[in-house]
Amino acid sequence: MEIAKRYVRRETESLDDLEAYMQGHVFHITRLDYLPSIVQCGEIRPNHDGTLPSTFGSEYNAFFRNHSCVSLFDYRPEPTEEIKDFRRRCYPFRPAFPPSGGIAILILQPITYDALIPWTRWKDEHATREMVVPYVEVGYPGLLSLSLVAEIMSLEITEVPDSFVARLRAALRKDRKITG
């Protein structure tokens, strides 16, 4: 399976069109660096034991990870203010920002939707010590075959050297070298 659409944006450009495109879909985000191994094995694997590299951090207490599920973004519901708030807290495109090498967005086929485990299972199981992103995150139980992926897109966000955020990043790197 190959990347069908490639997006390259400057960090000062809006991603509103991509967010709008994702509305109504369920999708998985991974770093572009990790995509070749996913394509080679033909599946997205759950990271129950924490041995696979993680795009969003490797929280040992993530609800779906602890239940051997592939964690996914669920943008099917029409966004209320509460849903928008949680989407901002766990922004799917954040790993694409510099200094990243970009992300792959794997959009699932609707045939997978019946198998998805909703975030509310976390609430039903009173698993408050585990992490979940309410209204946004769902889990796919077990291995997720690439045959269930409708489309793969890539997003690379390039740095604008004179932008405020780039200057801030440079200052933080400099500060880490001095204090680190």
Secondary structure, 3 states (H helix, E strand, C coil): CCCCEEEEEECCCCCHHHHHHHCCCEEEEEEHHHHHHHHHHCEECCCCCCCCCCCCCCCCCEHHHHCCEEEEEECCCCCCHHHHHHHHHCCCCHHHCCCCCCEEEEEECHHHHHHCEECHHHHHCCCCCCECCCCCEEEEECCEEHHHEEEEEEEEEECCCCCHHHHHHHHHHHHHHHHC
